Amino acid sequence: MMSGSFASGSSDLTKELTCAPGPIEQVRAYIHDALVVGEMEIRKLRHDPTELLTRAVQPALWLLVFGQAFSRIRAIPTGGVNYLTFMTPGILAQSVMFIAIFYGLNIIWDRDAGILQKFLVLPVPRAAFVTGKGLGAGVRALSQAAVVLLLALALGVHLHWSVTSVLGSLATVILGAALFATLSMLIAIAVKTRERFMGMGQVMTMPLFFASNAIYPIQIMPDWLRWVARFNPLSYMVSLLRGYLVTGRAPGEWSDWLILLAAVVVAQIAAGKTYHRVMI
């Protein structure tokens, strides 16, 4: 009897081990779940395409008014580059950040509408939700990048229009948007109400923008602001975009990529582990 039960128990254990998904299958399932969530986020944009037009107003004003006005002053050292050309990558990064930093508001809306509860009961890892929403934000940011680049082309901004530069810039936009969208999700998880979230979003965007190299080089900043800019993820995003679009090559390309990737991974892990708290 004991030997028979032991044999049946061992056979059941063998079945469980053989049926358990391996690391490769788990990664594939994770990517599949994240892509499904990302596709759902992209579909929301098709239901409200006017958002693309309203989001394009701010970068258009920066390029048409601020950029052209300061190009005449020539008071900011840009290394022999026209100021409008110098600031175009910075305005692109700023517009992507502004879109992504309020992305967490969708989580609060979905929770209040009862949609988030339905998502959380699905057999999908919480981290896959976070990754999928980050990918959705990246695709949304691509539309914003297209608007800014087309506007720069219409204004005659002298950018480096090679295939490598454009593809590198678009990849930077996706990664940067995923980072700021994930940070936005962390804010939504922490504050839980729309009013507090909007206040926190406003508090974050302006310091991130002005404490970066988006509209002036880091070299002219005071020493304390230089230290802040070095810890500002927007600075690394701008450096990559400026390297790709202005000179055709980012000087610290690999280090900037590694810093942004590390920031995305850390933010994604933190958001994945705390995602369930948005319901509390």
C-alpha positions as CSV (number, residue, x, y, z in Angstrom):
1,M,0.0,0.0,0.0
2,M,2.7,2.4,1.0
3,S,4.8,1.6,-2.1
4,G,1.7,2.1,-4.3
5,S,0.8,5.4,-2.8
6,F,4.5,6.5,-3.0
7,A,4.6,5.6,-6.7
8,S,1.4,7.4,-7.4
9,G,2.6,10.5,-5.5
10,S,5.9,10.5,-7.3
11,S,4.1,10.2,-10.7
12,D,1.8,13.1,-9.8
13,L,4.9,15.1,-8.9
14,T,6.5,14.2,-12.1
15,K,3.4,15.4,-14.0
16,E,3.5,18.7,-12.2
17,L,7.1,19.2,-13.0
18,T,6.7,18.4,-16.6
19,C,3.6,20.5,-16.9
20,A,5.2,23.5,-15.1
21,P,6.2,26.2,-17.7
22,G,9.9,26.8,-18.1
23,P,11.6,30.2,-18.0
24,I,11.3,30.7,-21.8
25,E,7.6,30.0,-21.7
26,Q,7.1,32.3,-18.8
27,V,8.9,35.1,-20.6
28,R,6.8,34.5,-23.7
29,A,3.6,34.6,-21.7
30,Y,4.7,37.8,-19.9
31,I,5.5,39.5,-23.3
32,H,2.2,38.3,-24.7
33,D,0.2,39.6,-21.7
34,A,2.0,43.0,-21.9
35,L,1.4,43.3,-25.6
36,V,-2.3,42.6,-25.1
37,V,-2.5,45.3,-22.4
38,G,-0.6,47.7,-24.6
39,E,-2.9,47.1,-27.5
40,M,-5.9,47.9,-25.3
41,E,-4.3,51.2,-24.3
42,I,-3.6,52.1,-27.9
43,R,-7.3,51.4,-28.8
44,K,-8.3,54.2,-26.4
45,L,-6.4,56.6,-28.6
46,R,-8.6,55.7,-31.6
47,H,-11.7,56.6,-29.7
48,D,-10.4,60.1,-29.0
49,P,-8.0,61.2,-31.8
50,T,-8.6,64.9,-31.0
51,E,-6.1,64.3,-28.1
52,L,-3.3,64.3,-30.7
53,L,-4.3,67.8,-31.8
54,T,-4.6,69.3,-28.4
55,R,-1.3,67.8,-27.3
56,A,0.4,69.3,-30.3
57,V,-0.4,72.9,-29.3
58,Q,2.2,73.2,-26.5
59,P,5.2,72.0,-28.5
60,A,4.1,74.2,-31.4
61,L,4.0,77.3,-29.2
62,W,7.5,76.5,-27.9
63,L,9.0,76.1,-31.3
64,L,7.0,78.9,-33.1
65,V,7.2,81.5,-30.4
66,F,10.0,80.8,-27.8
67,G,12.4,79.1,-30.2
68,Q,12.3,81.6,-33.0
69,A,12.4,84.6,-30.5
70,F,15.5,83.3,-28.7
71,S,17.2,82.3,-32.0
72,R,17.4,86.1,-32.7
73,I,18.9,86.9,-29.3
74,R,21.8,84.4,-29.5
75,A,22.5,84.7,-25.8
76,I,22.6,81.0,-25.1
77,P,25.8,79.2,-26.1
78,T,24.7,76.2,-28.3
79,G,28.1,75.2,-29.7
80,G,27.6,76.9,-33.1
81,V,24.2,75.4,-33.6
82,N,21.1,77.5,-34.3
83,Y,19.1,77.8,-31.1
84,L,15.9,76.5,-32.7
85,T,17.8,73.4,-33.8
86,F,19.3,73.1,-30.4
87,M,16.0,73.2,-28.5
88,T,13.9,71.0,-30.9
89,P,15.1,67.7,-29.3
90,G,14.4,69.3,-25.9
91,I,10.9,70.3,-26.8
92,L,10.3,66.8,-28.2
93,A,11.4,65.2,-24.9
94,Q,9.3,67.7,-23.0
95,S,6.1,67.0,-24.9
96,V,6.7,63.2,-24.5
97,M,7.2,63.7,-20.8
98,F,4.1,65.8,-20.4
99,I,2.0,63.1,-22.1
100,A,3.4,60.3,-20.1
101,I,3.6,61.9,-16.7
102,F,-0.3,62.2,-16.6
103,Y,-0.7,58.6,-17.8
104,G,-1.4,57.3,-14.4
105,L,-4.6,59.3,-14.3
106,N,-6.1,56.6,-16.5
107,I,-5.6,54.1,-13.6
108,I,-7.6,56.2,-11.3
109,W,-10.3,56.7,-13.9
110,D,-10.5,52.9,-14.6
111,R,-10.7,52.2,-10.9
112,D,-13.5,54.7,-10.3
113,A,-15.4,53.3,-13.3
114,G,-15.0,49.8,-12.1
115,I,-12.9,48.7,-15.0
116,L,-9.7,48.1,-13.1
117,Q,-11.3,45.6,-10.8
118,K,-12.2,43.4,-13.9
119,F,-8.6,43.6,-15.1
120,L,-7.1,42.6,-11.8
121,V,-9.0,39.4,-11.6
122,L,-7.6,38.2,-14.9
123,P,-4.8,35.6,-14.7
124,V,-2.2,38.2,-15.8
125,P,0.8,39.2,-13.7
126,R,0.6,42.7,-12.2
127,A,3.9,43.5,-13.7
128,A,2.6,42.7,-17.2
129,F,-0.1,45.3,-16.7
130,V,2.5,47.9,-15.9
131,T,4.7,46.9,-18.8
132,G,1.8,46.9,-21.2
133,K,0.6,50.4,-20.1
134,G,4.2,51.6,-20.5
135,L,4.3,50.3,-24.0
136,G,0.9,52.0,-24.7
137,A,2.3,55.3,-23.5
138,G,5.3,54.8,-25.8
139,V,3.1,54.3,-28.8
140,R,1.1,57.4,-27.9
141,A,4.3,59.3,-27.6
142,L,5.3,58.3,-31.2
143,S,2.4,60.2,-32.5
144,Q,3.6,63.3,-30.6
145,A,7.1,62.8,-31.9
146,A,5.7,62.7,-35.5
147,V,3.9,66.0,-34.9
148,V,7.1,67.7,-33.5
149,L,9.3,66.4,-36.2
150,L,6.9,67.4,-39.0
151,L,6.6,70.9,-37.5
152,A,10.4,71.1,-37.3
153,L,10.6,70.1,-41.0
154,A,8.0,72.8,-41.9
155,L,10.0,75.4,-40.0
156,G,13.2,74.4,-41.8
157,V,15.0,73.3,-38.6
158,H,18.3,71.7,-39.6
159,L,18.1,68.2,-38.2
160,H,20.0,65.1,-39.1
161,W,17.5,63.1,-41.1
162,S,19.2,59.7,-41.5
163,V,17.5,56.4,-41.0
164,T,19.7,55.6,-38.0
165,S,19.0,59.0,-36.3
166,V,15.2,58.8,-36.8
167,L,15.0,55.2,-35.6
168,G,17.2,56.0,-32.6
169,S,15.1,59.0,-31.8
170,L,11.9,57.0,-32.0
171,A,13.3,54.3,-29.7
172,T,14.4,56.9,-27.3
173,V,10.9,58.4,-27.3
174,I,9.3,55.0,-26.5
175,L,11.8,54.3,-23.7
176,G,11.4,57.7,-22.2
177,A,7.6,57.6,-22.4
178,A,7.6,54.2,-20.7
179,L,9.8,55.6,-17.9
180,F,7.6,58.6,-17.2
181,A,4.4,56.7,-17.6
182,T,5.6,54.2,-15.0
183,L,6.6,57.0,-12.6
184,S,3.1,58.4,-13.2
185,M,1.6,55.0,-12.2
186,L,3.6,55.0,-9.0
187,I,2.2,58.5,-8.2
188,A,-1.4,57.2,-9.0
189,I,-0.8,54.2,-6.7
190,A,0.4,56.5,-3.9
191,V,-2.2,59.4,-4.0
192,K,-5.3,57.5,-5.3
193,T,-7.4,60.6,-6.0
194,R,-7.6,62.6,-9.2
195,E,-7.2,65.9,-7.5
196,R,-4.0,64.9,-5.7
197,F,-2.7,63.3,-8.8
198,M,-3.1,66.4,-10.9
199,G,-1.4,68.4,-8.2
200,M,1.6,66.0,-8.0
201,G,1.8,65.9,-11.8
202,Q,2.1,69.7,-12.0
203,V,4.7,69.7,-9.2
204,M,6.9,67.2,-11.0
205,T,6.7,68.4,-14.7
206,M,8.1,71.9,-14.3
207,P,11.1,71.0,-12.1
208,L,12.0,68.1,-14.4
209,F,11.8,70.3,-17.5
210,F,13.7,73.3,-16.2
211,A,16.3,71.2,-14.3
212,S,17.3,69.5,-17.5
213,N,19.3,70.4,-20.7
214,A,16.1,70.7,-22.8
215,I,16.3,74.5,-23.5
216,Y,19.8,75.4,-22.3
217,P,23.1,73.4,-21.9
218,I,24.1,72.1,-18.6
219,Q,27.4,74.0,-18.7
220,I,25.7,77.4,-18.1
221,M,23.8,76.1,-15.0
222,P,24.9,76.9,-11.4
223,D,26.8,74.0,-9.7
224,W,23.9,72.9,-7.6
225,L,21.6,72.7,-10.6
226,R,24.1,70.7,-12.6
227,W,24.0,68.0,-9.9
228,V,20.2,68.0,-10.1
229,A,20.4,67.7,-13.9
230,R,22.7,64.7,-13.6
231,F,20.0,62.8,-11.6
232,N,17.2,64.0,-13.9
233,P,16.2,61.2,-16.4
234,L,14.9,63.9,-18.8
235,S,18.5,65.1,-19.3
236,Y,19.6,61.7,-20.6
237,M,16.6,61.5,-22.9
238,V,17.4,64.9,-24.3
239,S,21.1,64.0,-24.7
240,L,20.1,61.0,-26.8
241,L,17.6,62.9,-28.9
242,R,20.0,65.8,-29.4
243,G,22.8,63.5,-30.4
244,Y,20.7,61.6,-32.9
245,L,18.9,64.6,-34.4
246,V,21.5,67.4,-34.3
247,T,24.9,65.8,-34.7
248,G,23.8,62.3,-36.0
249,R,25.5,60.6,-33.1
250,A,25.0,60.8,-29.3
251,P,28.3,61.3,-27.5
252,G,27.4,59.3,-24.5
253,E,25.0,57.1,-26.3
254,W,25.6,53.8,-24.5
255,S,25.8,55.2,-21.0
256,D,22.7,57.3,-21.6
257,W,20.8,54.2,-22.8
258,L,22.0,52.1,-19.9
259,I,20.9,54.8,-17.4
260,L,17.4,55.1,-19.0
261,L,17.0,51.3,-19.2
262,A,18.0,50.9,-15.5
263,A,15.6,53.6,-14.5
264,V,12.8,51.9,-16.4
265,V,13.5,48.5,-14.9
266,V,13.6,49.9,-11.3
267,A,10.4,51.8,-11.9
268,Q,8.6,48.9,-13.5
269,I,9.6,46.5,-10.6
270,A,8.4,49.0,-8.0
271,A,5.1,49.6,-9.9
272,G,4.5,45.9,-10.4
273,K,5.0,45.1,-6.8
274,T,2.7,47.9,-5.6
275,Y,0.1,47.9,-8.4
276,H,-2.5,46.1,-6.3
277,R,-2.5,49.0,-3.8
278,V,-4.4,51.3,-6.2
279,M,-7.5,49.5,-5.1
280,I,-6.9,50.1,-1.4
